Amino acid sequence: MNLVERVQAILLKPRATWPVIDAEPADPASLYKNYVMILALIPAVASFVGLSLIGIGVFGMRFRVPIVSGFAHMVVGYVLSLVMVFVLALIIDAMAPTFEGTRSQIGALKLSAYASTAAFVGGVFSLVPSLSVVGALAALYGVYLLYTGLPVLMRCPPDKAVPYTAVVVVCAIVGGFIIGWVLALLTPSPVRLGMALPADAVAVLQQLVAAKT
């Protein structure tokens, strides 16, 4: 199954797709090279284009993040997103026995990687910073993907999937705020200059959600 087909399958038919993913042979290198590293480029590049090339309109003016700062934001955000997928996999694997699941490092990494699909694809809305909230909402679908995948890949009882999902999401939110804080340090913006700009705040929120699922 090629990349586009897999993205469509996990987003549109997650319950039918998780067993297929579970049965596939995989290793961390192939998961990253063939899936995560490609999709993680979407929010990173879209955010760079939206903030540094298109810019944010406010009071009839247009603010653009300097190219160098925007590029640094893109690279660091991309790398941290890759790291976050791996860290969440470690958390998913470590928490499995707590929720009567079976530990599996590769299963946890599959789950973390493919559950992040909605966030990565939703990152395309960062091309227009004012639409970033749409990408943030799309990224929330990753919570449902995680919920449907836990019983399949981590072998937890269905009735334990909700609390298992909740714990992972809380950990992801904490990690997302840390990533967002690091990215904010690299991004000069009206918010940091004391101008309360909702669109820019939404852009940061989308980055947070993209990084957590």
C-alpha atoms as an extended CHARMM CRD file, in Angstrom:
* protein
*
       213  EXT
         1         1  MET       CA              0.0000000000        0.0000000000        0.0000000000  PROA      1               0.0000000000
         2         2  ASN       CA              1.4870000000        3.3350000000       -1.0500000000  PROA      2               0.0000000000
         3         3  LEU       CA              1.6190000000        6.4500000000        1.1010000000  PROA      3               0.0000000000
         4         4  VAL       CA             -1.5260000000        8.1260000000       -0.2600000000  PROA      4               0.0000000000
         5         5  GLU       CA             -3.5730000000        4.9470000000        0.0400000000  PROA      5               0.0000000000
         6         6  ARG       CA             -2.4080000000        4.4080000000        3.6160000000  PROA      6               0.0000000000
         7         7  VAL       CA             -3.2830000000        7.9870000000        4.5930000000  PROA      7               0.0000000000
         8         8  GLN       CA             -6.7360000000        7.6340000000        3.0850000000  PROA      8               0.0000000000
         9         9  ALA       CA             -7.2780000000        4.2610000000        4.7320000000  PROA      9               0.0000000000
        10        10  ILE       CA             -6.2650000000        5.2860000000        8.2600000000  PROA      10              0.0000000000
        11        11  LEU       CA             -8.3080000000        8.4960000000        8.0860000000  PROA      11              0.0000000000
        12        12  LEU       CA            -11.4570000000        7.0810000000        6.4780000000  PROA      12              0.0000000000
        13        13  LYS       CA            -11.4700000000        3.4590000000        7.6970000000  PROA      13              0.0000000000
        14        14  PRO       CA             -9.3860000000        3.2900000000       10.8740000000  PROA      14              0.0000000000
        15        15  ARG       CA            -11.0990000000        0.2710000000       12.4240000000  PROA      15              0.0000000000
        16        16  ALA       CA            -10.5100000000       -1.7770000000        9.2810000000  PROA      16              0.0000000000
        17        17  THR       CA             -6.9850000000       -0.4370000000        8.7660000000  PROA      17              0.0000000000
        18        18  TRP       CA             -5.4710000000       -1.0230000000       12.2100000000  PROA      18              0.0000000000
        19        19  PRO       CA             -5.5300000000       -4.8460000000       11.8840000000  PROA      19              0.0000000000
        20        20  VAL       CA             -3.7870000000       -4.5030000000        8.5170000000  PROA      20              0.0000000000
        21        21  ILE       CA             -1.1280000000       -2.2840000000       10.0870000000  PROA      21              0.0000000000
        22        22  ASP       CA             -0.7410000000       -4.7070000000       12.9740000000  PROA      22              0.0000000000
        23        23  ALA       CA             -0.0540000000       -7.6010000000       10.6080000000  PROA      23              0.0000000000
        24        24  GLU       CA              2.5070000000       -5.7210000000        8.5170000000  PROA      24              0.0000000000
        25        25  PRO       CA              6.2110000000       -6.3180000000        9.1630000000  PROA      25              0.0000000000
        26        26  ALA       CA              7.8750000000       -3.0530000000       10.0930000000  PROA      26              0.0000000000
        27        27  ASP       CA             10.8210000000       -1.5610000000       11.9200000000  PROA      27              0.0000000000
        28        28  PRO       CA             11.4680000000        1.9580000000       13.2640000000  PROA      28              0.0000000000
        29        29  ALA       CA             13.6720000000        2.9420000000       10.3270000000  PROA      29              0.0000000000
        30        30  SER       CA             11.0910000000        2.0020000000        7.7020000000  PROA      30              0.0000000000
        31        31  LEU       CA              8.2240000000        3.6420000000        9.6050000000  PROA      31              0.0000000000
        32        32  TYR       CA             10.1200000000        6.8970000000        9.8230000000  PROA      32              0.0000000000
        33        33  LYS       CA             11.5960000000        6.8610000000        6.3270000000  PROA      33              0.0000000000
        34        34  ASN       CA              8.4500000000        5.7970000000        4.4780000000  PROA      34              0.0000000000
        35        35  TYR       CA              5.7890000000        7.5550000000        6.5300000000  PROA      35              0.0000000000
        36        36  VAL       CA              6.5650000000        9.8200000000        9.4830000000  PROA      36              0.0000000000
        37        37  MET       CA              9.3970000000       11.8370000000        7.9470000000  PROA      37              0.0000000000
        38        38  ILE       CA              7.3380000000       12.5110000000        4.8400000000  PROA      38              0.0000000000
        39        39  LEU       CA              4.0690000000       13.5120000000        6.4960000000  PROA      39              0.0000000000
        40        40  ALA       CA              5.7810000000       15.5870000000        9.1790000000  PROA      40              0.0000000000
        41        41  LEU       CA              7.0020000000       17.8790000000        6.3980000000  PROA      41              0.0000000000
        42        42  ILE       CA              3.4250000000       19.0470000000        5.7480000000  PROA      42              0.0000000000
        43        43  PRO       CA              2.8760000000       21.1530000000        8.8890000000  PROA      43              0.0000000000
        44        44  ALA       CA              6.5110000000       22.2480000000        9.0080000000  PROA      44              0.0000000000
        45        45  VAL       CA              6.6470000000       23.5580000000        5.4320000000  PROA      45              0.0000000000
        46        46  ALA       CA              3.0880000000       24.9190000000        5.4990000000  PROA      46              0.0000000000
        47        47  SER       CA              3.8390000000       26.8770000000        8.6700000000  PROA      47              0.0000000000
        48        48  PHE       CA              6.9890000000       28.3470000000        7.1240000000  PROA      48              0.0000000000
        49        49  VAL       CA              5.1230000000       29.4240000000        3.9900000000  PROA      49              0.0000000000
        50        50  GLY       CA              2.1880000000       30.7920000000        5.9600000000  PROA      50              0.0000000000
        51        51  LEU       CA              4.1750000000       32.7690000000        8.5270000000  PROA      51              0.0000000000
        52        52  SER       CA              7.1920000000       33.8960000000        6.4730000000  PROA      52              0.0000000000
        53        53  LEU       CA              5.8960000000       34.1860000000        2.8910000000  PROA      53              0.0000000000
        54        54  ILE       CA              2.1520000000       34.7930000000        3.1200000000  PROA      54              0.0000000000
        55        55  GLY       CA              2.0960000000       36.4500000000        6.5020000000  PROA      55              0.0000000000
        56        56  ILE       CA             -0.6040000000       37.4130000000        8.9990000000  PROA      56              0.0000000000
        57        57  GLY       CA             -2.9600000000       40.3020000000        8.3440000000  PROA      57              0.0000000000
        58        58  VAL       CA             -3.8150000000       42.6320000000       11.2340000000  PROA      58              0.0000000000
        59        59  PHE       CA             -5.4060000000       46.0920000000       11.1960000000  PROA      59              0.0000000000
        60        60  GLY       CA             -4.7410000000       46.4750000000        7.4940000000  PROA      60              0.0000000000
        61        61  MET       CA             -1.0820000000       45.5420000000        7.8850000000  PROA      61              0.0000000000
        62        62  ARG       CA              0.6650000000       42.2710000000        7.1270000000  PROA      62              0.0000000000
        63        63  PHE       CA              3.1820000000       40.7750000000        9.5250000000  PROA      63              0.0000000000
        64        64  ARG       CA              5.7090000000       38.2430000000        8.2380000000  PROA      64              0.0000000000
        65        65  VAL       CA              8.1550000000       36.2670000000       10.2970000000  PROA      65              0.0000000000
        66        66  PRO       CA             11.6990000000       36.9030000000        8.9780000000  PROA      66              0.0000000000
        67        67  ILE       CA             12.8480000000       34.1850000000        6.6020000000  PROA      67              0.0000000000
        68        68  VAL       CA             15.7450000000       33.0470000000        8.7970000000  PROA      68              0.0000000000
        69        69  SER       CA             13.5490000000       32.8330000000       11.8980000000  PROA      69              0.0000000000
        70        70  GLY       CA             10.8300000000       31.0940000000        9.8990000000  PROA      70              0.0000000000
        71        71  PHE       CA             13.3010000000       28.5610000000        8.5360000000  PROA      71              0.0000000000
        72        72  ALA       CA             14.6760000000       27.8710000000       12.0170000000  PROA      72              0.0000000000
        73        73  HSD       CA             11.0920000000       27.4620000000       13.2610000000  PROA      73              0.0000000000
        74        74  MET       CA             10.4060000000       24.9950000000       10.4450000000  PROA      74              0.0000000000
        75        75  VAL       CA             13.5150000000       22.8730000000       11.0170000000  PROA      75              0.0000000000
        76        76  VAL       CA             13.2180000000       22.7480000000       14.8000000000  PROA      76              0.0000000000
        77        77  GLY       CA              9.4750000000       22.0740000000       14.6320000000  PROA      77              0.0000000000
        78        78  TYR       CA             10.0490000000       19.2640000000       12.1510000000  PROA      78              0.0000000000
        79        79  VAL       CA             12.7400000000       17.6020000000       14.2610000000  PROA      79              0.0000000000
        80        80  LEU       CA             10.7190000000       17.9350000000       17.4640000000  PROA      80              0.0000000000
        81        81  SER       CA              7.6940000000       16.4010000000       15.7550000000  PROA      81              0.0000000000
        82        82  LEU       CA              9.7790000000       13.3680000000       14.8350000000  PROA      82              0.0000000000
        83        83  VAL       CA             11.0700000000       13.1250000000       18.3860000000  PROA      83              0.0000000000
        84        84  MET       CA              7.5520000000       13.4620000000       19.7940000000  PROA      84              0.0000000000
        85        85  VAL       CA              6.3020000000       10.4890000000       17.7670000000  PROA      85              0.0000000000
        86        86  PHE       CA              9.0670000000        8.3620000000       19.2770000000  PROA      86              0.0000000000
        87        87  VAL       CA              8.5420000000        9.6360000000       22.8340000000  PROA      87              0.0000000000
        88        88  LEU       CA              4.8070000000        8.9600000000       22.6490000000  PROA      88              0.0000000000
        89        89  ALA       CA              5.5600000000        5.4510000000       21.4310000000  PROA      89              0.0000000000
        90        90  LEU       CA              7.7040000000        4.9020000000       24.5270000000  PROA      90              0.0000000000
        91        91  ILE       CA              4.8460000000        6.1440000000       26.7340000000  PROA      91              0.0000000000
        92        92  ILE       CA              2.2800000000        3.9690000000       24.9570000000  PROA      92              0.0000000000
        93        93  ASP       CA              4.5000000000        0.9210000000       25.3650000000  PROA      93              0.0000000000
        94        94  ALA       CA              5.3370000000        1.6160000000       29.0090000000  PROA      94              0.0000000000
        95        95  MET       CA              1.6840000000        2.1520000000       29.9800000000  PROA      95              0.0000000000
        96        96  ALA       CA              0.3810000000       -1.0210000000       28.2940000000  PROA      96              0.0000000000
        97        97  PRO       CA              0.5240000000       -3.2980000000       31.3810000000  PROA      97              0.0000000000
        98        98  THR       CA             -1.3020000000       -0.6780000000       33.4480000000  PROA      98              0.0000000000
        99        99  PHE       CA             -4.3070000000       -1.0420000000       31.1440000000  PROA      99              0.0000000000
       100       100  GLU       CA             -4.0310000000       -4.8220000000       30.7600000000  PROA      100             0.0000000000
       101       101  GLY       CA             -2.3460000000       -4.5320000000       27.3850000000  PROA      101             0.0000000000
       102       102  THR       CA              0.7240000000       -6.2350000000       25.9750000000  PROA      102             0.0000000000
       103       103  ARG       CA              3.9560000000       -4.3320000000       25.6000000000  PROA      103             0.0000000000
       104       104  SER       CA              5.2380000000       -4.0410000000       22.0390000000  PROA      104             0.0000000000
       105       105  GLN       CA              7.7640000000       -1.4200000000       21.0390000000  PROA      105             0.0000000000
       106       106  ILE       CA              7.0560000000       -1.7040000000       17.3300000000  PROA      106             0.0000000000
       107       107  GLY       CA              3.3080000000       -1.8310000000       17.9260000000  PROA      107             0.0000000000
       108       108  ALA       CA              3.5060000000        1.3270000000       20.0140000000  PROA      108             0.0000000000
       109       109  LEU       CA              5.5700000000        3.0750000000       17.3560000000  PROA      109             0.0000000000
       110       110  LYS       CA              3.0990000000        2.0510000000       14.6490000000  PROA      110             0.0000000000
       111       111  LEU       CA              0.2890000000        3.4280000000       16.7720000000  PROA      111             0.0000000000
       112       112  SER       CA              2.0490000000        6.7060000000       17.4990000000  PROA      112             0.0000000000
       113       113  ALA       CA              3.0600000000        7.1590000000       13.8650000000  PROA      113             0.0000000000
       114       114  TYR       CA             -0.2510000000        6.3850000000       12.2040000000  PROA      114             0.0000000000
       115       115  ALA       CA             -2.3870000000        8.1210000000       14.8420000000  PROA      115             0.0000000000
       116       116  SER       CA             -0.4220000000       11.2890000000       14.0260000000  PROA      116             0.0000000000
       117       117  THR       CA             -1.6880000000       11.2280000000       10.4440000000  PROA      117             0.0000000000
       118       118  ALA       CA             -4.6190000000       13.5810000000       11.0460000000  PROA      118             0.0000000000
       119       119  ALA       CA             -2.3740000000       16.1560000000       12.7040000000  PROA      119             0.0000000000
       120       120  PHE       CA              0.2150000000       15.9850000000        9.9480000000  PROA      120             0.0000000000
       121       121  VAL       CA             -2.3180000000       16.2650000000        7.1330000000  PROA      121             0.0000000000
       122       122  GLY       CA             -4.2850000000       18.9760000000        8.9490000000  PROA      122             0.0000000000
       123       123  GLY       CA             -1.0830000000       20.9940000000        9.0890000000  PROA      123             0.0000000000
       124       124  VAL       CA             -1.6870000000       22.0310000000        5.4790000000  PROA      124             0.0000000000
       125       125  PHE       CA             -4.0790000000       24.6840000000        6.7940000000  PROA      125             0.0000000000
       126       126  SER       CA             -1.0820000000       26.5050000000        8.2560000000  PROA      126             0.0000000000
       127       127  LEU       CA             -0.5080000000       27.8260000000        4.7340000000  PROA      127             0.0000000000
       128       128  VAL       CA             -3.1230000000       30.4350000000        5.6850000000  PROA      128             0.0000000000
       129       129  PRO       CA             -2.5080000000       31.3160000000        9.3530000000  PROA      129             0.0000000000
       130       130  SER       CA             -6.0910000000       32.4420000000        9.8670000000  PROA      130             0.0000000000
       131       131  LEU       CA             -7.2420000000       28.9160000000        8.9470000000  PROA      131             0.0000000000
       132       132  SER       CA             -4.8800000000       27.1790000000       11.3410000000  PROA      132             0.0000000000
       133       133  VAL       CA             -7.7500000000       26.5720000000       13.7350000000  PROA      133             0.0000000000
       134       134  VAL       CA             -9.2060000000       24.2170000000       11.1130000000  PROA      134             0.0000000000
       135       135  GLY       CA             -5.9750000000       22.2550000000       11.1580000000  PROA      135             0.0000000000
       136       136  ALA       CA             -6.1030000000       22.1280000000       14.9540000000  PROA      136             0.0000000000
       137       137  LEU       CA             -9.6080000000       20.6980000000       14.8450000000  PROA      137             0.0000000000
       138       138  ALA       CA             -8.5470000000       18.1590000000       12.2310000000  PROA      138             0.0000000000
       139       139  ALA       CA             -5.6560000000       17.1190000000       14.4590000000  PROA      139             0.0000000000
       140       140  LEU       CA             -8.0930000000       16.2300000000       17.2330000000  PROA      140             0.0000000000
       141       141  TYR       CA             -9.2280000000       13.3500000000       15.0530000000  PROA      141             0.0000000000
       142       142  GLY       CA             -5.9260000000       11.7470000000       16.0060000000  PROA      142             0.0000000000
       143       143  VAL       CA             -7.3820000000       11.1060000000       19.4710000000  PROA      143             0.0000000000
       144       144  TYR       CA            -10.0360000000        8.9110000000       17.8770000000  PROA      144             0.0000000000
       145       145  LEU       CA             -7.3980000000        7.1400000000       15.7890000000  PROA      145             0.0000000000
       146       146  LEU       CA             -5.4400000000        6.4240000000       18.9450000000  PROA      146             0.0000000000
       147       147  TYR       CA             -8.5540000000        5.1500000000       20.7090000000  PROA      147             0.0000000000
       148       148  THR       CA             -9.4240000000        2.7340000000       17.9100000000  PROA      148             0.0000000000
       149       149  GLY       CA             -5.8450000000        1.5060000000       17.5480000000  PROA      149             0.0000000000
       150       150  LEU       CA             -4.9610000000        0.7450000000       21.1620000000  PROA      150             0.0000000000
       151       151  PRO       CA             -7.0190000000       -2.4630000000       21.4740000000  PROA      151             0.0000000000
       152       152  VAL       CA             -5.5530000000       -3.7670000000       18.2110000000  PROA      152             0.0000000000
       153       153  LEU       CA             -1.8640000000       -2.9690000000       18.5190000000  PROA      153             0.0000000000
       154       154  MET       CA             -1.4340000000       -2.9730000000       22.2940000000  PROA      154             0.0000000000
       155       155  ARG       CA             -3.9690000000       -5.7450000000       22.9700000000  PROA      155             0.0000000000
       156       156  CYS       CA             -5.7520000000       -3.8260000000       25.7340000000  PROA      156             0.0000000000
       157       157  PRO       CA             -9.3870000000       -4.7010000000       26.5570000000  PROA      157             0.0000000000
       158       158  PRO       CA            -11.8430000000       -2.3900000000       24.7400000000  PROA      158             0.0000000000
       159       159  ASP       CA            -13.1600000000       -1.0530000000       28.0540000000  PROA      159             0.0000000000
       160       160  LYS       CA             -9.6230000000        0.0840000000       28.9550000000  PROA      160             0.0000000000
       161       161  ALA       CA             -9.1220000000        1.9920000000       25.7080000000  PROA      161             0.0000000000
       162       162  VAL       CA            -10.7180000000        5.2110000000       26.9810000000  PROA      162             0.0000000000
       163       163  PRO       CA             -8.5350000000        5.6870000000       30.0930000000  PROA      163             0.0000000000
       164       164  TYR       CA             -5.4760000000        4.4590000000       28.1640000000  PROA      164             0.0000000000
       165       165  THR       CA             -6.1610000000        7.0570000000       25.4880000000  PROA      165             0.0000000000
       166       166  ALA       CA             -6.7090000000        9.7780000000       28.0870000000  PROA      166             0.0000000000
       167       167  VAL       CA             -3.3500000000        9.1550000000       29.7600000000  PROA      167             0.0000000000
       168       168  VAL       CA             -1.4930000000        9.1950000000       26.4410000000  PROA      168             0.0000000000
       169       169  VAL       CA             -3.2620000000       12.3890000000       25.3640000000  PROA      169             0.0000000000
       170       170  VAL       CA             -2.3660000000       14.1420000000       28.6190000000  PROA      170             0.0000000000
       171       171  CYS       CA              1.2810000000       13.2030000000       28.1170000000  PROA      171             0.0000000000
       172       172  ALA       CA              1.0680000000       14.4150000000       24.5330000000  PROA      172             0.0000000000
       173       173  ILE       CA             -0.3850000000       17.7660000000       25.6050000000  PROA      173             0.0000000000
       174       174  VAL       CA              2.4800000000       18.3030000000       28.0360000000  PROA      174             0.0000000000
       175       175  GLY       CA              4.9820000000       17.4670000000       25.3190000000  PROA      175             0.0000000000
       176       176  GLY       CA              3.1240000000       19.6780000000       22.8870000000  PROA      176             0.0000000000
       177       177  PHE       CA              3.3410000000       22.6840000000       25.1870000000  PROA      177             0.0000000000
       178       178  ILE       CA              7.0640000000       22.1490000000       25.5930000000  PROA      178             0.0000000000
       179       179  ILE       CA              7.4930000000       22.0220000000       21.8160000000  PROA      179             0.0000000000
       180       180  GLY       CA              5.2740000000       25.0790000000       21.3830000000  PROA      180             0.0000000000
       181       181  TRP       CA              7.3340000000       26.9900000000       23.9290000000  PROA      181             0.0000000000
       182       182  VAL       CA             10.5660000000       26.1380000000       22.1040000000  PROA      182             0.0000000000
       183       183  LEU       CA              9.0600000000       27.1730000000       18.7610000000  PROA      183             0.0000000000
       184       184  ALA       CA              7.7330000000       30.4270000000       20.2230000000  PROA      184             0.0000000000
       185       185  LEU       CA             11.2470000000       31.3740000000       21.2680000000  PROA      185             0.0000000000
       186       186  LEU       CA             12.3320000000       31.0660000000       17.6380000000  PROA      186             0.0000000000
       187       187  THR       CA              9.4090000000       32.9770000000       16.1390000000  PROA      187             0.0000000000
       188       188  PRO       CA              9.2000000000       36.7640000000       16.4080000000  PROA      188             0.0000000000
       189       189  SER       CA              5.5060000000       37.5800000000       16.3410000000  PROA      189             0.0000000000
       190       190  PRO       CA              2.9550000000       40.2480000000       17.2290000000  PROA      190             0.0000000000
       191       191  VAL       CA              2.0450000000       38.1670000000       20.2760000000  PROA      191             0.0000000000
       192       192  ARG       CA              5.5800000000       38.3320000000       21.6510000000  PROA      192             0.0000000000
       193       193  LEU       CA              5.7460000000       42.0290000000       20.8360000000  PROA      193             0.0000000000
       194       194  GLY       CA              2.6530000000       42.6620000000       22.9360000000  PROA      194             0.0000000000
       195       195  MET       CA              0.0500000000       42.6620000000       20.1520000000  PROA      195             0.0000000000
       196       196  ALA       CA             -2.7120000000       40.1830000000       20.9410000000  PROA      196             0.0000000000
       197       197  LEU       CA             -3.2600000000       38.6070000000       17.5520000000  PROA      197             0.0000000000
       198       198  PRO       CA             -5.7750000000       35.7140000000       17.5530000000  PROA      198             0.0000000000
       199       199  ALA       CA             -4.6760000000       34.3220000000       14.1980000000  PROA      199             0.0000000000
       200       200  ASP       CA             -1.0800000000       33.9970000000       15.3380000000  PROA      200             0.0000000000
       201       201  ALA       CA             -2.1490000000       32.3600000000       18.5930000000  PROA      201             0.0000000000
       202       202  VAL       CA             -4.1950000000       29.8740000000       16.5730000000  PROA      202             0.0000000000
       203       203  ALA       CA             -1.1580000000       29.1030000000       14.4410000000  PROA      203             0.0000000000
       204       204  VAL       CA              0.7990000000       28.2310000000       17.5710000000  PROA      204             0.0000000000
       205       205  LEU       CA             -2.1010000000       26.0820000000       18.8160000000  PROA      205             0.0000000000
       206       206  GLN       CA             -2.1090000000       24.1070000000       15.5830000000  PROA      206             0.0000000000
       207       207  GLN       CA              1.6040000000       23.4460000000       15.9970000000  PROA      207             0.0000000000
       208       208  LEU       CA              0.9320000000       22.1390000000       19.5020000000  PROA      208             0.0000000000
       209       209  VAL       CA             -1.7820000000       19.7210000000       18.3910000000  PROA      209             0.0000000000
       210       210  ALA       CA              0.2520000000       18.5820000000       15.3780000000  PROA      210             0.0000000000
       211       211  ALA       CA              3.1250000000       17.7190000000       17.6180000000  PROA      211             0.0000000000
       212       212  LYS       CA              1.0690000000       15.7520000000       20.2250000000  PROA      212             0.0000000000
       213       213  THR       CA             -0.8520000000       13.0740000000       18.0530000000  PROA      213             0.0000000000
